[in-house]
Amino acid sequence: MQNMENQNKIITVKGLLSQENVKAKFTEILRENAPAAMSNLAIMVNNSAALSKCQPMTIISAAVIAATLRLPLDPNLGYAYVIPYGDKAQFQVGAKGFTQLAWRTGQYKTLNVTEVYDGELVSHDKFKGEYVFDDKQKKSEKVIGYYAYFKLMNGAEKGDFWSVERITKHANRFSQMYKRGSGLWKDDFDSMAKKTVMKNLLAKWGVLSTDIQYAHVYDQTVTKDIDHEYPEVEYVDNEVIHTIEETPQALKTETPKPQEGKLL
């Protein structure tokens, strides 16, 4: 038992990144960009005390998912994150990540998500699902909700508004970290709220590329597997795995294969 514990202590992210199978995996996905991505990952972990305590393979696996989606893991950019959750690292797509994946399809003419201030929501037709906003009627700096909208190249358009109350209710139901007042929900509520609304809008009414579908499946997951095309995942922050409000039925039955390409 003691020898096994010592072996586990020796395994580090830096050590895993030096292994041939791990280097081969990153090279397969990122090609000439692999060395830089691996170096940046090592630096990111080295600069985070919380990530340094996570199981190294969960960090590597999260980075592989990010690389597969061609989303950079720099937390300052907001495209994707590796979030420490106890002794495991969780992969998360940011609001900008879902937006970027949608832009790549070439099907969207307009795509936006924004906060809505007190007074700006003028009217809502629940039968047509249409909202009317006017920023000139803003009464205060109080954010009452978030609105996501897209218009496709073919002219089809759709928008959806979530009140702050609805978002917090959603977060309280599906995120243990939110309940504990930790993680991105605590550090950047605005970004998580925008991500939630945009993710739901795309899942329900958007053009779902294979990359977007893959992001829906692996968002907020932990995995320790980089050898299989569709690794099994664990939703450590969410006891209730995805609802129809988050994920269309098609995504529950088959994990799509993302397109290969370079990191942003």
N, C-alpha and C positions, 0 to 999 in steps of 0.2 A: 504493500500500500504506500509506503514511504517513497519508494522508487517512482511509482506512478505520479505522486504529487510533485516530486522534483522534476519529472519530465514535463508536466503541465506548466510548471513555472518557467521552464526554459523556453517554451513556445511563445514568441512575441510576433507582433505585426511585422516588424523589421525582418525577423527570422523567416516568416512565411513568405514575405515578398522576395526572399532570396532563393526560394525553392523553385525548381525548374517547372513544375506543373502550374504553379501560380503565375510565374512570369509568362509562361506559354499562353495561359488563359487571357491575360491582359493584352498580350501581343496579338492574339487572335482577334480580339475585339477592336483594339485601338491602333494596332499596327505601329507606325513610327511614333505615335503619341504615347505609347505605353510607358516608356521610362519616365517621362515627365509626370504622368498621372500617378505612378507608383511612388515617385519621390515626394510629390505633394501630399499623398495619403500618409506616408510615414511622418512627415513634418506635422501634419494636422493632428495625428494621434499623439505625437511627442509633446505637442503644445496643449493638450487637453488631459488634465488629471483624471477626469471622469471616463473618457474613452480609454485611457491607458489601463483602467481597471476592468474593461470589458473583455469577454472571450475573443481572442484575436481573430478566429475564423469568422465570427459574426461580423466583424469590421471588414474583413476582406470580402466576404460575400456581399455586404451592402455596397461596397465599392464596385464590385463586378456588375451588380444590377444598375448602378448609376452609369457605369461605362457602357453597358449594353444599350441604355437609353440615350447615351451621348449627352448626359447632363453633368456639368462640373459640380464637384462637392464643396467648393469654397462657400462657407456659410455667409460670407459677405455678399455673394451674388444672389442667393435666394432661389436657385434652381432645384437643388436637392441637398439633403442633409444625411449625416450619420448621427443618430441620436442615442446617447447612452441610456439604457433602461436597466437599472440594476447592474448585473454583470454581463448583459448582452447589448449589442449594438443594433439599433433599428434603422432601417432605411425609410426615408420620407421624401416625397416629391413636394416641392414648394409651389406656391401659386404661379410663379414665373416659369416653373418647370412644365406645368400643365399647359400654360399659354404657349410656351415654346414648341411643345409637341404638336399642338393644334396648328400653329403657323406652318410647320413643316409639311403638313398635308397639302398645302397649296389651295385648299378649298375655302379658306376664310378670307373675306374681304375686310372685315372689321371684327376685332375681338378685344373686350375690355372688362375689367372688374374694378369697382371703385366703392369707396365709402359714401353713404348717403347721410347728409346732415339734417338736423331738426328743421322741418319746414319745406325741405326740397321735394318730398314726395307729395305730389299734388293730387293724383287720383290713381285708382287701380280698378280695371275691369276684370273681375275674376273669371268671367265666362270666356273672354277672349285672351286672357293672360297678358293683357297689355298694361303698362305702367306709364305714367306721365310725370316727369320731373322738371323742376325749374330751380336752378341754382340761385336765381335772383331773389327767391323767397326764403332763402336760408335765414333762420332765426338765431342760431347759436352755433358754437363749435361742438355741440353734442352729436355724436354719431348714433343714429337710430337703426342703422342696418347697412347692408352691402348689396350691390346690384351687379350682376354679371350679364353680359350681352354679347351676341355674335351675329354677324351677317355673312352668309355664304356668297360665293361668287355667282351662284345662280339666283341670288336675290332673296332666298329664304332667310328669315331672321327669328331670333328668339332671345328673350331676356328673362331673368328671374331675380326676385328680390327676397332676401332673408333679413328679418329683423334681428337685432342684437339678441333679443330674448330667444328667438328660435335657434340662433347659432349657439348660445350658451347652453340651451337645453340639449341640443345635439351633442355638444362637447361633453357635457356632464354624463350623458348616456353612453357615449362610445369611447371616452378617453379616461383612463385611470390617472394619467398624468395631470389632466385638467382638474380632476377632483382633488388631487394633492397640491395643486397650485405650483406645478413645476413644468419644465420643458418649454417647448416653443409657445404653448398656449399662455404661459406666464410671461415669457420673455418677449414675445412678438404676437400678441393677440390679433393685431390688424392683419398681419400676413397669413395667419392660420384661418382667420375668418374669410379672407379673400380666396384662399385655396379651397376652402370647404364649398363656397358658393360656385366657384368656377368649375371645380371637379364635378359637382352635382349637375350643373348645366350641361357640360360636355357629355356626361354619362347618359343623361336622359334624352337629349335632343341633338347633340353634336354629331359630326362626322367622325366615326371612331376608326382611326388608323390602327395598325397592329401595335405601334409604339404606345398609343394612348391606352389601348386595352391592357397591354403589358404593365403600364404604369398603375392602372387601377388595381390590378391583381397584386402587385408587389409593394404598393404604397403602404407604409406603416407595418412592415413585416420584419421578422428576423429569420434568417436562414444560415445554415452552416455548410452549404453545399455549393461548390463551384464547378463540379464535374458533370452535373446533369443539365440538360437543356431547360427543363422546367422543374427547378428545385422545390421541395416541399417547404412550406413556410409556417411560421408561428406568429399569431397576432398577440404579442405580449401585452400591448396596451389596451386591447379591446376584447373583452370576453365574448361579445356578440359580433361574430364575423360578418361584416358587410350586410346592409339591408338594401332593399330595392331603391331606397332613397339615395344610396351611394353608387350602387353597381347594377347595371342592366343584367337581365337574365343570361344573355349570351356570354357574359364574362364569368359566370359561375360554373360553366360546364367545360370550358376549354381555355387553356392559357395560350394566347397567340405568341408566335415567335417574332421578336422585334427585328427591325431592319438593321443591317450592319452599316457601320459608318464611323466617322471621326467624332471625337469629343468636340464640344463647342470650343 
